């Protein structure tokens, strides 16, 4: 069994989502949360340090075997790119240091994998996350939902999941 | 005695410079080098991981007590800002994880501290780094020189150095 840690980094909050995937490709919800980061505040190194320690607590508690993270190669402005880069850099550094393999997925790839079109909106992605993980209708925290989405994308595309794909996963759920 | 690790992060190379400063504020050269990073290559997480492990080797070998890093809040483009942010984020995460305090200095502050004007050019900064640390005339690797410059800025401005300032440091050197 593979336990996937999905990470959605941001300068305000970093979303965390954990999903188990078995040999048949079936995904099970494990945990999700949002870590407050607030890189807009004064003590920038201390804020990044907090992310490192929070992430290490999560690695120790939930023991993921692989990490999936949204790739970002463009941003609104240089200032926001710099902040987002710091958060992603600190998160990747922390999980790589723990010897975990890291896989990157582009936003379009995540939407394509979960909804079937790269142009899907946030609500559609959230809806599919809830459906695939049998979560209640209650609204998921947005960053945590995005983290679960990238974890599910890895589950559906990775070789460890037997390359079953979304269609097969849905089919199994309906039986 | 304080051992300052200066870090100058970049997406191609990260400069490393170590300086000892004693109670009187006198700075002594310890070590400098440039770590190749090449974040333009394919395996982005692996490259960031290499930076983490290289930095951890440096922390283990040279045992700095404090870290000084150039603050960057603007960049040429969002793409370069994102890459630079990743390198800085990974570096800061690594040293904070080791329990080291991190101090940030703006580029103008570094130039002001070493040359006496925030508008100084790279060559003037290099010249003062060599002068203050009694290094031979041989050209320093640019990133390593910038790392030594931020370490010296911390030496000259930190309370641990007795707030002696550059003038006093130069005066002592001339006696």
Contacts between the chains, C-beta under 8 A, distances in Angstrom:
chain1	res1	chain2	res2	distance
A	44	B	71	7.9
A	44	B	92	7.7
A	44	B	104	6.7
A	45	B	69	7.9
A	45	B	92	5.1
A	45	B	96	5.8
A	45	B	102	3.8
A	45	B	104	7.0
A	46	B	96	7.5
A	48	B	89	6.1
A	48	B	92	4.9
A	48	B	93	5.5
A	48	B	96	6.3
A	49	B	92	7.6
A	49	B	93	7.2
A	49	B	96	3.5
A	49	B	97	7.2
A	51	B	93	7.3
A	52	B	93	4.7
A	52	B	96	6.2
A	52	B	97	5.2
A	53	B	97	7.7
A	56	B	97	7.9
A	69	B	45	8.0
A	71	B	44	7.9
A	72	B	82	6.8
A	73	B	79	6.9
A	73	B	82	6.9
A	74	B	78	6.2
A	74	B	79	6.9
A	74	B	82	7.8
A	75	B	78	4.6
A	75	B	81	7.3
A	75	B	82	6.0
A	76	B	78	7.3
A	77	B	78	6.2
A	78	B	74	6.2
A	78	B	75	4.6
A	78	B	76	7.3
A	78	B	77	6.2
A	78	B	78	5.0
A	78	B	80	7.7
A	78	B	81	4.1
A	79	B	73	6.8
A	79	B	74	6.9
A	79	B	81	7.4
A	80	B	78	7.7
A	81	B	75	7.4
A	81	B	78	4.1
A	81	B	79	7.4
A	81	B	81	3.9
A	81	B	82	4.3
A	81	B	85	6.4
A	82	B	72	6.7
A	82	B	73	6.8
A	82	B	74	7.8
A	82	B	75	6.0
A	82	B	81	4.3
A	82	B	82	7.4
A	82	B	84	6.8
A	82	B	85	4.4
A	83	B	85	6.8
A	84	B	82	6.8
A	84	B	85	6.6
A	85	B	81	6.4
A	85	B	82	4.4
A	85	B	83	6.8
A	85	B	84	6.6
A	85	B	85	2.0
A	85	B	86	4.6
A	85	B	88	7.5
A	85	B	89	6.2
A	86	B	85	4.6
A	86	B	86	7.5
A	86	B	88	5.9
A	86	B	89	3.5
A	86	B	92	7.3
A	87	B	89	6.4
A	88	B	85	7.5
A	88	B	86	5.9
A	88	B	89	6.7
A	89	B	48	6.1
A	89	B	85	6.1
A	89	B	86	3.6
A	89	B	87	6.4
A	89	B	88	6.7
A	89	B	89	2.8
A	89	B	90	4.2
A	89	B	91	8.0
A	89	B	93	7.1
A	90	B	89	4.2
A	90	B	90	6.4
A	90	B	92	6.7
A	90	B	93	3.7
A	91	B	89	8.0
A	92	B	44	7.7
A	92	B	45	5.1
A	92	B	48	4.9
A	92	B	49	7.6
A	92	B	86	7.3
A	92	B	90	6.8
A	93	B	48	5.5
A	93	B	49	7.2
A	93	B	51	7.3
A	93	B	52	4.7
A	93	B	89	7.1
A	93	B	90	3.7
A	93	B	93	4.7
A	93	B	94	6.0
A	94	B	93	6.0
A	94	B	97	7.6
A	96	B	45	5.8
A	96	B	46	7.5
A	96	B	48	6.3
A	96	B	49	3.5
A	96	B	52	6.2
A	97	B	49	7.2
A	97	B	52	5.2
A	97	B	53	7.8
A	97	B	56	7.9
A	97	B	94	7.6
A	97	B	97	7.9
A	102	B	45	3.8
A	104	B	44	6.8
A	104	B	45	7.0
